[in-house]
Amino acid sequence: MAQVGDFFVSYEEWREAMNSRCNIALTKEYCSERIRALEDAKDPSTAMFIDLFGSSYRDKVVGWLERALAES
């Protein structure tokens, strides 16, 4: 599993990285799709995400996606 320092700790840091470094627009469509995928335990990418980062970090990212969705 990744170490705590290996990934984002705040919504603002995550959002900036998604927009600037990753060049990913946090559109309603993108956020909705990622929320659905991350909440689907049978999705292989979700299983890999949880293996790498843990379920509590997955929950944090879902929360950030929900916030970005509300802001879009």
C-alpha positions, 0 to 999 in steps of 0.5 A: 500500500502507498505511504500517506505522503504519496498522495493528496491530503486536501481537496484543494491540492487534489483539485489543483493537481487534477486541473493543472498537472493531470489536465483533467477537467472536473466536469459533471460527467467525469465526476459522476463516472468516477464516483460510480466506478469508485463505489463499485467494488466489482470494478477492477480499477476500484479494486486496484485503487483500494489495494494501492491506497486503501478504502479510507483514501478511496472514500476521501476521493469520492468525497472530493469528487462529490464536492467537485460535482457540486461545484461544477 
